[in-house]
Amino acid sequence: MRLKAKNIRYFSFVVAVIIALPLPLGIFTGFYIWLSPYVFLNSFLAKTGFTLFNLLGIIFLFLAVYRHRWICRYACPMGVICDTSSKFSKKKKGKFPRLNKSILILALLISLFGLPILSVLDPFYIFNNFFEVLSPEIALLVFLQISGLIVVILLNVIFPHSWCTKICPLGGLQEIVTDIKKSVIHPKKTDQKGMILSRRFLISGLAGLGLGLAFRKLISVPKIKKFRPPGALAEEDFTTTCIRCGNCIKACPTKIIQLSVETSNPFLFLAPEIGFDKSYCLPECTLCGDVCPSNAISKFNFEKKKELFIGTAKINLKNCLLTQNKECDRCKFYCAYNAVQINSKNIKSFPEIDAEKCVGCGACKIVCPEQVIEIVATEVVA
């Protein structure tokens, strides 16, 4: 019995919902975002690196070559939502300009400047972020994250099927792939319609180049200390490459990664940062690097993690129990990097941090009974 495309898409929708829920899924957190060749191309052109999961985006791109809009037909969970919301429209067809190819070209050219910022228009990304509605975070931040899907639904109610057929850049990518395929198999001279499209693409391309240059000049690194996840790119690159998908936040087992509410610079807003108020970065955990689809956080293993510095521990010796001749070695005992040593001077013992070994994981800060340890930035970053 041959499965219909609609049935496969419904199955994909259910799986996508399960994966998007705030469940302990490990490396499969936000897994569906990896399936999008649009997100892959944005990150690839921004030169952020390549991991094994990126192959999924490449495979789905080739499937789109094999069958026109294959991703829309079989895999995209947004399709179900768009079709359903379009049924509530009083119009049979929505008069909306076809922008999907132009948006795609604009996004990819901006990405060439290391700015994959229009990845937020990816349907897999929008769908995944909607489930932040279940997050206990600040209401305003949650609203910003779920607003994408709300806008898409409203668009389809006003202009039925407008998102999938006219706006979605992933749909535009599949259409361009099909156009290229047809031009190779059945080459034809460019007609008047093609010329119009070419002019539109030229305008989109020039806009992408102009915006890329403008954004690059606007980017600055304010002197604000932020702690980023281990493996994060250099601050300026991290804040522009991170697509704010929230995968690292969901995957973090100790929940120390959180959204930044910094508003002094638009490139800092919603960028993941680490807070050591309640817990610390587990030395054996590599999940933030495993689940990052934009490679803003590079993939790493335990051995590599010893070289990834978040910050450095600093001890206020004046209030330390050891300097008061009381027994305590928690900071040394819990340090997985052997960065804390107990030394003696003038009959008094005191803990000392080896800055070359300390990665700033925060374990010593959390276990210190007197709370005299802080994590400080190893350098001035944004």
C-alpha positions in Angstrom: 0.0 0.0 0.0 1.5 3.3 -1.1 1.5 6.1 1.6 0.0 9.4 0.5 2.1 12.5 0.8 -0.4 14.0 3.2 -0.2 11.0 5.6 3.6 11.2 5.6 3.5 14.9 6.4 1.0 14.4 9.3 3.4 11.7 10.7 6.3 14.2 10.3 4.2 16.8 12.1 3.6 14.6 15.1 7.3 13.7 15.3 8.2 17.4 15.0 5.9 18.3 17.9 7.5 15.6 20.1 11.0 16.8 19.3 10.0 20.5 19.9 8.6 19.8 23.3 10.9 20.6 26.3 12.0 17.0 26.8 15.4 15.6 27.7 16.2 14.5 24.2 20.0 15.0 24.3 21.6 15.4 20.9 18.2 15.2 19.3 17.0 18.5 20.9 15.6 20.7 18.1 16.6 18.0 15.6 14.2 19.1 12.9 16.1 22.4 12.4 19.0 20.3 11.0 16.7 19.0 8.2 16.4 22.4 6.6 18.8 23.0 3.7 17.9 26.8 4.1 19.4 26.9 7.6 22.4 24.8 6.4 23.1 27.1 3.4 22.9 30.3 5.6 25.4 28.8 8.1 27.6 27.3 5.4 27.9 30.7 3.6 28.6 32.4 6.9 31.6 30.0 7.2 30.8 28.7 10.7 31.9 25.2 10.1 30.4 21.8 9.2 29.3 18.9 11.4 27.8 15.4 10.6 24.2 16.6 11.2 24.6 19.2 8.4 24.5 16.2 6.0 20.8 16.0 6.7 20.2 19.5 5.2 22.3 18.4 2.1 20.3 15.2 1.8 17.0 17.1 1.9 18.3 19.6 -0.7 19.0 16.7 -3.1 15.5 15.3 -2.4 14.1 18.6 -3.5 16.0 18.2 -6.7 14.5 14.7 -7.2 10.9 15.9 -6.5 9.5 19.5 -6.8 8.9 20.8 -3.3 9.7 17.4 -1.7 10.3 19.0 1.7 6.9 20.8 1.6 5.1 17.7 0.5 6.5 15.2 3.0 8.5 16.7 5.8 7.7 20.3 6.8 5.4 20.5 9.9 4.5 24.1 9.0 2.6 22.8 6.0 -0.1 21.2 8.2 -0.5 24.5 10.1 -0.7 26.6 7.0 -3.3 24.4 5.3 -5.4 24.3 8.5 -5.3 28.1 9.1 -6.0 28.8 5.4 -9.3 26.9 5.7 -10.5 29.7 8.1 -10.0 32.3 5.4 -13.0 33.8 3.6 -11.0 34.1 0.4 -10.3 31.2 -2.0 -7.0 32.8 -3.1 -4.9 35.4 -1.5 -3.4 38.2 -3.6 0.0 38.4 -2.1 3.3 39.1 -4.0 5.6 36.2 -4.6 8.6 37.0 -2.5 10.1 33.6 -1.5 12.9 33.5 -4.1 13.8 37.1 -3.4 14.0 36.5 0.3 16.2 33.5 -0.2 18.7 35.5 -2.3 18.6 38.3 0.2 19.3 35.9 3.1 22.1 34.0 1.4 24.0 37.2 0.4 23.7 38.6 3.9 25.1 35.3 5.2 28.2 35.8 3.0 29.1 38.6 5.5 28.9 36.1 8.4 25.4 37.2 9.2 22.9 34.3 8.9 20.3 36.5 10.5 17.4 35.6 8.2 17.6 32.0 9.3 14.8 33.1 11.6 12.4 32.9 8.6 13.0 29.1 8.2 9.7 27.2 8.8 11.4 24.4 10.8 12.9 27.1 13.0 9.6 29.0 13.4 7.8 25.8 14.3 10.4 24.7 16.9 10.5 28.1 18.6 6.7 28.2 19.1 7.0 25.5 21.8 8.9 28.0 23.9 5.4 28.9 25.0 5.9 26.0 27.5 9.1 27.7 28.9 9.1 29.4 32.3 11.1 32.3 30.9 10.1 36.0 31.0 6.8 36.4 29.2 8.0 39.1 26.8 10.9 36.9 25.6 8.6 33.9 25.1 6.2 36.1 23.1 9.0 37.1 20.8 9.9 33.5 20.2 6.4 32.3 19.5 5.3 35.3 17.5 6.7 33.9 14.2 4.1 31.1 14.1 1.3 33.5 15.1 2.2 35.8 12.3 2.3 32.9 9.8 -1.2 31.8 10.9 -2.6 35.3 10.6 -1.1 35.7 7.2 -2.8 32.5 6.0 -6.1 33.5 7.5 -6.0 36.8 5.6 -4.2 35.5 2.5 -4.8 31.8 2.2 -1.7 29.6 1.6 0.4 32.8 1.3 3.2 31.6 3.5 4.0 28.3 1.8 3.6 29.5 -1.8 4.7 33.2 -1.6 6.9 33.9 1.4 8.7 30.9 2.8 12.4 31.1 1.8 12.7 27.3 2.1 10.0 27.0 -0.5 11.9 29.6 -2.6 15.0 27.5 -2.4 13.1 24.4 -3.7 11.6 26.4 -6.5 15.0 27.7 -7.6 16.4 24.2 -7.5 13.6 23.0 -9.7 14.2 26.0 -12.1 17.9 25.0 -12.4 16.9 21.4 -13.0 14.5 22.3 -15.8 17.0 24.7 -17.4 19.6 21.9 -17.5 17.1 19.2 -18.8 15.1 21.5 -21.1 17.1 24.6 -21.8 15.0 27.5 -23.1 15.6 31.1 -23.9 14.7 33.6 -21.2 11.2 34.9 -21.8 9.8 38.3 -20.6 8.6 36.7 -17.4 12.1 35.4 -16.7 13.5 38.9 -17.3 11.1 40.3 -14.8 12.2 37.7 -12.3 15.8 38.4 -13.1 15.4 42.1 -12.3 13.7 41.2 -9.1 16.6 38.9 -8.2 19.1 41.6 -9.1 17.4 44.0 -6.7 17.3 41.4 -4.0 21.0 40.6 -4.6 22.0 44.3 -4.4 19.9 44.7 -1.3 21.6 41.7 0.3 25.1 43.0 -0.4 24.1 46.5 0.8 22.6 45.2 4.1 25.5 42.8 4.7 28.0 45.6 4.4 25.9 48.0 6.5 25.4 45.4 9.3 29.1 44.6 9.3 29.9 48.2 9.9 27.3 48.6 12.5 28.5 45.7 14.6 30.4 46.8 17.7 31.6 45.0 20.7 30.5 46.9 23.8 32.4 46.4 27.0 29.9 44.2 28.7 31.0 40.9 30.3 29.0 38.0 29.1 29.7 34.3 29.7 29.0 32.2 26.6 28.7 28.4 26.3 31.9 26.5 25.9 32.9 26.2 22.2 31.2 29.5 21.3 32.8 31.5 18.5 34.6 34.8 19.3 32.1 37.2 20.7 31.5 39.3 17.6 31.0 36.2 15.4 28.9 34.4 18.0 26.4 37.1 18.4 25.9 37.4 14.7 26.0 33.7 13.8 23.8 32.4 16.6 20.2 32.1 15.1 18.6 32.1 18.6 17.0 28.7 18.1 17.2 27.9 21.8 18.6 24.4 21.3 21.5 24.9 23.6 19.1 26.2 26.3 16.8 23.2 26.0 19.6 20.7 25.9 21.6 22.0 28.9 21.1 19.5 31.7 21.9 22.1 34.5 19.8 24.9 32.9 22.6 27.5 33.2 22.3 28.7 29.6 19.7 31.4 29.3 18.5 34.1 26.9 20.2 37.4 27.2 17.9 40.4 27.8 20.7 42.9 26.9 19.3 45.7 24.8 22.3 48.0 24.5 23.2 46.3 21.2 20.7 44.5 18.9 23.2 41.8 18.2 23.4 40.8 21.9 19.6 40.5 22.3 18.5 36.9 22.9 22.0 35.5 22.4 22.5 32.6 24.8 24.6 33.3 27.9 25.6 31.4 31.0 24.5 32.3 34.5 26.1 30.6 37.5 23.4 31.5 40.1 22.0 28.0 40.5 24.3 25.4 39.0 27.5 24.9 36.9 28.7 23.5 33.6 29.1 19.8 33.9 32.6 18.7 32.8 31.3 15.7 30.9 28.6 17.5 29.0 29.0 18.5 25.3 25.4 19.0 24.4 25.4 22.7 23.6 27.9 22.0 20.8 26.1 18.9 19.7 22.8 20.6 19.1 23.8 24.0 17.6 22.6 24.0 14.0 24.4 27.2 13.0 27.8 26.1 14.5 27.9 29.3 16.6 28.9 26.8 19.2 31.5 24.4 17.8 31.2 20.7 18.4 33.7 19.5 21.1 34.5 16.4 23.3 35.5 16.1 26.9 39.2 16.5 26.2 38.7 19.5 24.0 36.5 21.0 26.7 39.5 21.4 29.0 40.7 24.1 26.6 37.4 26.0 26.2 37.4 28.8 28.7 34.2 30.4 29.8 35.9 32.5 32.5 38.1 32.1 35.5 37.3 31.5 39.2 38.3 34.2 41.7 38.3 33.6 45.4 37.7 36.2 48.1 40.3 34.8 50.5 39.3 37.2 53.3 36.1 35.3 53.9 37.4 31.8 53.0 37.0 29.1 55.7 40.5 27.9 55.2 42.0 31.3 56.0 40.0 31.3 59.1 41.6 28.0 60.2 38.5 26.0 59.5 38.5 22.8 57.4 37.2 23.0 53.9 38.4 21.7 50.5 35.1 21.6 48.5 36.5 23.8 45.7 39.4 21.5 45.2 37.4 18.3 45.6 34.8 19.3 43.1 37.1 20.7 40.5 37.3 18.3 37.5 40.1 20.2 35.9 42.6 20.1 38.8 42.7 23.9 38.8 42.4 24.4 42.5 45.4 23.8 44.9 45.5 24.2 48.6 48.7 26.0 49.6 50.1 27.2 52.9 51.8 30.5 54.0 52.6 31.7 57.5 50.9 28.6 59.0 47.7 29.5 57.2 46.2 27.4 54.4 44.4 28.9 51.4 43.0 27.8 48.0 44.7 29.1 44.8 43.3 29.0 41.3 45.5 27.9 38.4 44.3 30.2 35.6 45.8 28.0 32.9 43.7 25.1 34.0 40.5 26.8 35.2 37.9 27.0 32.5 35.3 28.8 34.6 32.8 26.0 34.8 31.4 27.4 38.1 31.5 24.2 40.1 33.6 25.7 42.9 31.3 28.7 43.1 28.3 26.5 43.5 29.7 24.2 46.2 31.5 26.9 48.2 29.7 27.0 51.6 30.6 30.7 52.2 29.9 31.8 48.6 33.3 33.6 48.3 34.0 32.4 44.8 33.0 34.3 41.6 33.5 33.5 38.0 35.1 36.5 36.1 35.7 37.0 32.4 39.1 36.1 31.2 38.9 39.0 28.8 36.6 41.9 28.1 33.9 40.7 25.8 30.4 41.8 24.7 
